[in-house]
């Protein structure tokens, strides 16, 4: 059976690089950027994230979740279809995070044509720079899957001022 999830032209990895599993989004963004995908790491500031939605028509965002599922559990959410479960993405270090950004963009009519969120259940959100083993395995297993869904090479693409592909942006 074919996978119904659409391709993406921009990947945004949300998270904090010094909060262990919260860094899974930026970790993925770095791997995808190195493979030639149009990918950004982002701290998850909701107001700035809304502005990033105008960068592409088809966006896939990855963020750590904290829903009570087993560590490394993967969820795909069609963010255009319904609001994100706010409590699932509440572990962010930012007050106005991903769910806020999606709902603000929805209210303003700024959602991209396609917006999917890849949630990877975290285990450890304490201080540190390494992913927990279960989250690392889940993220590594998703890299090829994501590469298969990237809509073409990123030739000629330049990240917005103040950011670099695969590197943290505000």
C-alpha positions in Angstrom: 0.0 0.0 0.0 1.5 3.4 -0.9 2.4 5.8 1.8 -0.3 8.7 1.8 2.0 11.2 3.3 3.1 13.9 0.9 6.6 14.9 0.0 8.2 17.9 1.7 10.4 20.7 0.3 11.4 22.1 3.6 12.3 20.3 6.9 12.3 22.1 10.2 13.8 20.4 13.2 12.5 22.0 16.4 14.3 21.7 19.7 17.1 22.7 22.1 20.5 21.2 21.5 21.4 21.1 25.2 18.3 19.4 26.5 19.0 15.8 25.5 16.0 14.3 23.7 14.6 17.8 22.9 17.4 18.0 20.4 16.0 15.2 18.1 14.5 17.7 15.6 17.8 19.6 15.2 19.7 16.3 15.1 17.5 15.2 12.1 17.8 18.6 10.4 21.6 18.4 10.5 21.6 14.9 8.9 19.1 16.0 6.2 21.1 19.1 5.4 24.3 17.1 5.1 22.5 14.9 2.6 21.5 17.9 0.5 17.9 18.5 1.8 16.5 21.9 2.5 16.6 21.7 6.3 16.7 24.1 9.2 17.2 23.6 12.9 15.0 25.9 14.9 14.6 26.7 18.6 10.9 26.5 18.3 10.0 30.1 19.2 6.4 30.1 18.0 6.3 33.7 16.6 9.4 33.1 14.5 8.2 29.7 13.4 5.0 31.2 11.9 7.3 33.3 9.6 9.1 30.2 8.5 5.8 28.7 7.2 6.0 31.1 4.2 9.4 29.6 3.1 7.8 26.5 1.3 4.5 25.0 0.3 5.2 21.6 1.7 6.8 21.5 5.2 7.6 18.7 7.6 8.5 19.6 11.2 10.1 17.3 13.7 9.9 17.8 17.4 10.2 15.7 20.6 7.0 14.7 22.3 6.1 13.9 25.8 2.8 12.0 25.7 3.4 9.0 27.8 4.1 6.7 24.9 7.3 4.6 25.0 10.5 6.4 24.3 11.3 6.5 20.6 7.6 6.1 19.6 7.0 8.0 16.3 3.8 9.9 15.5 2.9 11.6 12.2 0.3 14.4 12.5 -1.3 16.2 9.6 -1.2 19.7 11.1 -3.5 21.1 8.4 -6.3 18.6 9.3 -6.6 19.5 13.0 -5.0 21.3 15.8 -1.9 19.7 17.3 -2.3 18.1 20.7 -0.7 21.0 22.7 0.1 18.9 25.8 2.1 16.4 23.6 4.5 19.2 22.5 4.5 20.9 25.9 8.0 19.9 26.9 9.6 22.7 24.9 11.8 25.2 26.6 9.8 28.0 24.9 6.5 29.3 26.1 5.0 29.8 22.7 6.1 26.7 20.8 5.0 24.5 17.9 1.3 24.1 18.7 1.0 27.9 19.2 2.8 28.5 15.9 0.5 26.2 13.9 -2.7 27.6 15.4 -1.5 31.2 15.0 -0.7 30.5 11.3 -4.1 28.7 10.9 -5.9 31.7 12.3 -4.0 34.1 10.1 -4.4 32.0 6.9 -0.6 31.4 6.8 -0.4 27.6 6.9 1.5 26.1 4.0 -0.3 23.8 1.5 1.0 20.8 3.4 2.2 20.7 7.0 3.1 17.5 8.7 4.6 17.1 12.2 6.9 14.1 13.0 6.8 13.6 16.8 9.4 11.4 18.4 8.6 10.5 22.0 11.5 11.6 24.3 12.7 10.1 27.5 15.3 12.5 29.0 14.9 16.2 28.7 17.6 17.1 31.3 20.7 19.0 30.5 23.1 17.3 28.0 23.9 17.0 24.4 23.2 13.3 23.6 19.9 11.7 22.7 18.8 8.8 24.8 19.3 5.4 23.2 15.7 4.8 22.2 15.3 8.3 20.7 18.6 8.0 18.9 17.5 4.6 17.3 14.2 6.1 16.3 15.8 9.2 14.7 18.4 7.1 12.9 15.7 4.8 11.5 13.8 7.8 10.2 16.6 9.5 8.2 16.3 7.3 5.1 12.5 7.6 5.3 12.8 11.3 5.3 15.3 11.4 2.5 12.8 9.4 0.4 10.2 12.1 0.9 12.3 15.2 0.3 11.0 16.8 -2.8 14.2 17.2 -4.8 17.6 18.7 -4.2 18.1 22.0 -2.5 20.3 23.5 -5.3 20.5 27.2 -5.1 18.5 27.4 -1.8 19.9 29.7 0.8 18.7 29.7 4.4 17.2 32.9 5.8 19.5 35.5 7.3 20.8 34.5 10.7 20.5 30.7 10.1 22.3 27.9 8.3 21.1 24.6 7.0 21.1 22.1 9.8 22.2 24.8 12.2 20.1 26.3 15.0 18.0 29.4 14.0 16.1 31.5 16.4 
